Amino acid sequence: MTQHDGYDREALSKYRMDTAKEDLKGAEILFNAGEYRMANNRAYYAIFHAISAIHALDGNAYKRHKDAIANFNKNYVKTEIFPRETGHMISKVELIRHASDYDDFYVASKEETSETIESARNFLDRVDIYIDNRIKQSNQVSE
């Protein structure tokens, strides 16, 4: 884990959410083009960048995906800031992305990819609300 001090955590968080939204848009474009394997990759990265946006608010960054996800599950899912099923959803999307990227004979289906994109979309919506609330609370404390 890396601590990020001396920068605007809110700005970094917003930047990472913008990246997550671009990834989701890319997933949707690829899905509509019938490129399901690549769409799964972009949907996963949308989720990963949204998780990184949350970590940015705490001043944390992780070099490895598994560390970022594990710490998100520990600090946000286990404590029920995000619903428990969020952890299961992330694991499922991660497995699909891994298969899509690395398994030679994996064929991503339209239905599975549609579910992956919908999961990413729902997660990004929740993260947007969470980040907005954290920023509002932070601004109220500093006033």
N, C-alpha and C positions, 0 to 999 in steps of 0.2 A: 504494500500500500504506500502511496505517496501522498503527503499532505500538500495542499496548494494554499499557501498563504500569500498575502500581498497582492491579491487581484480581486476583481469583482466577482464573487461567487454567483450572484444572481445573473450577471451577464453571461458567464460561462454556462450556467444551467440552461439559460434560454438558447444559447448557441447550440448546445447539445440537443435540445428539443427540436430546434429547427432542422438539425441533421437527421434526427429520428423521423421527422415528418417527410423530409426528402426521401429517405429510405423507403418509407411506406408508399409514397407516391410512385417511386421506382418499382416497388413490388406490384402495385396495381397495374402499371403500364406493362410490365413483363407478363403478368397474368393474362391481361387482355390480348397479348400477342401470342399466348399459348406457350410461353417460356416458363413452365412451372418450377423447374429446378432452380433457376435463377431468382424467381419470385420468392421462393422459400428463403433463399439467402438474404434478400433485401428485407423481408418481413422480420427475420431474426435480428438483423442489424438495427432495425427500427426499435425493437424491444431493448436491445443492448444499449443503444445510445440514449434511450429514455431512462434506463437504469443509471447510466452514467450521469445524466442530468440531475437525478436525485442526489447521487453521491457528491456532485459538485457543490450543492447547497451546504453539505457538511464539511467541505474542504478536502474531500477524499478523492483519490483516483487509483485505479488498479491497473496493473500492466497486463494481467491475465484475465480473460473473460470469466473463467471459473471462479476467480476470487471476487470479481465484481458481483456476479450472480449469487455466490454463497453469502456475501455480506449483505446484499439486498434481502435475501431470504431470512437471514438471521435478524436483521435490524428492522425490517419492514413487514415481512410476511409472518414470521413467528410471533411478532408483537401485535399482529392483526391491524396494523396501520393500513395494509392492503389485505384483501381477503385471502384466506388460506389457499383457495383454488388457484390463485395467481402463481404460486410456486410450481404447481403441477402443470399449469399452462406453459410457463417458461421452459420447464424441462421437456415438454412435448415438442415445442417449437424448436428447441435446441437440438433434439434428436433428429427431427425432420431435416433441419438445416445441415447437420453433420452428414446424414445419409445422402442428401442432395449434393453436397460438395465432395464427398470422399468415397462413397460406395459406387464402384464401377457400374453395377447393373441395376442400381436403384432407379425406378421410374416414378417420378412425382405425379400424383393424380390431380386432376382438376379439383375434385371435391376436397382433398386433403389440403391443397394449396389455398383454396378459398377459405377454409377454416383457419389456416395459419394467418392469412392476411386479416381476417375478421378478429382473431385474437390480438394481433398487433394493434389494430385500429382501436379496439376496446381498451387495451392497456394504455395506449398513448392518451386517450381521452381521460382516463383516471389519473395518469401522471400529470397531465396539464392542470387538472383541478387541484391535485396535491401541491404542485409547485406554486400555483397562484395563491393558494391559502397560506403556504409557508412564507411567501414574500409579503403578503398582506400582514401577517402576524409579526414578521420581522420589522416592517415599517411602522407598525403601531407601537412596538416596544421602543423604537428609537425616537419616537416623537415626544 
